[in-house]
């Protein structure tokens, strides 16, 4: 399970590592261009069917903590679809379309090496 620290919110947001890895790739690409966007997904709380919506903007501090040690393989087609959706959808990206495994991946998100 990965963790997203969003702005000044004290309680972190817990997400599956694969989902968080996709969100990180999309967020870095969009915020590098100074492009804000919405992201949403179903929460992990099984008792209620809630959706979490976040506004991701260059002025909002973010920290991604992915718990895997050997990196996560991502599907480039999914990354491209999310980037297109982020650019064209008035409601932002829906992370629920992301496969929960990294099988058949063509892009690898590797953990940062110490000191980088």
CORRA-V715901 format. One record per residue. N is the residue number from 1. SS is DSSP state (a for helix, b for strand, c for the rest). OMEGA is omega in radians with two decimals (NA if undefined). BURIAL is + if it has 24 or more other ideal C-beta (glycine too) atoms within 12 Angstrom, else -. Layout:
N|SS|OMEGA|BURIAL ; N|SS|OMEGA|BURIAL
This chain:
1|c|3.11|- ; 2|b|-3.09|+ ; 3|b|3.05|+ ; 4|b|3.03|+ ; 5|b|-2.99|- ; 6|b|3.08|+ ; 7|c|-3.12|- ; 8|c|3.12|- ; 9|c|-3.07|- ; 10|c|-3.07|- ; 11|c|-3.13|- ; 12|c|3.12|- ; 13|b|-3.12|+ ; 14|b|-3.14|- ; 15|b|3.01|+ ; 16|c|-3.08|+ ; 17|a|-3.11|+ ; 18|a|3.13|+ ; 19|a|-3.14|+ ; 20|a|3.12|+ ; 21|a|3.07|+ ; 22|a|3.13|+ ; 23|a|3.14|+ ; 24|a|-3.13|+ ; 25|a|-3.14|+ ; 26|a|-3.12|+ ; 27|a|3.14|+ ; 28|a|-3.14|- ; 29|a|-3.11|+ ; 30|a|-3.07|+ ; 31|a|3.03|+ ; 32|a|3.13|- ; 33|c|-3.12|- ; 34|c|-3.14|- ; 35|c|3.08|- ; 36|c|3.13|- ; 37|b|3.03|+ ; 38|b|2.97|+ ; 39|b|3.11|+ ; 40|b|3.10|+ ; 41|b|3.05|+ ; 42|b|3.12|- ; 43|c|-3.11|- ; 44|c|-3.14|- ; 45|c|-3.07|- ; 46|c|-3.07|- ; 47|c|-3.13|- ; 48|c|-3.09|- ; 49|c|-3.11|- ; 50|c|3.02|- ; 51|b|3.07|- ; 52|b|3.12|+ ; 53|b|3.10|- ; 54|b|2.99|+ ; 55|b|-3.12|- ; 56|b|-3.02|+ ; 57|c|-3.13|- ; 58|c|-3.11|- ; 59|c|-3.12|- ; 60|c|3.13|- ; 61|c|3.12|- ; 62|b|3.00|+ ; 63|b|3.14|- ; 64|b|3.07|+ ; 65|b|3.14|- ; 66|c|-2.96|+ ; 67|c|-3.12|- ; 68|c|-3.09|- ; 69|c|-3.03|- ; 70|c|3.10|- ; 71|c|-3.13|- ; 72|b|3.10|+ ; 73|b|-3.11|+ ; 74|b|3.10|+ ; 75|c|-3.09|+ ; 76|a|3.11|- ; 77|a|3.11|- ; 78|a|3.10|+ ; 79|a|3.14|+ ; 80|a|3.12|- ; 81|a|3.13|- ; 82|a|3.12|+ ; 83|a|3.10|+ ; 84|a|-3.13|- ; 85|a|3.14|+ ; 86|a|-3.11|+ ; 87|a|-2.98|- ; 88|a|-3.04|- ; 89|c|3.09|- ; 90|c|3.13|- ; 91|c|3.08|- ; 92|c|-3.10|+ ; 93|b|3.10|+ ; 94|b|-3.08|+ ; 95|a|3.12|+ ; 96|a|3.11|+ ; 97|a|-3.05|- ; 98|c|3.06|+ ; 99|c|-3.08|+ ; 100|c|3.03|- ; 101|c|-3.14|- ; 102|c|3.14|+ ; 103|c|3.12|- ; 104|c|-3.08|- ; 105|c|3.12|- ; 106|c|3.09|- ; 107|b|-3.12|- ; 108|b|3.04|- ; 109|b|-3.10|+ ; 110|c|3.08|- ; 111|c|3.12|- ; 112|c|3.10|- ; 113|c|3.14|- ; 114|c|3.10|- ; 115|c|3.13|- ; 116|c|NA|-
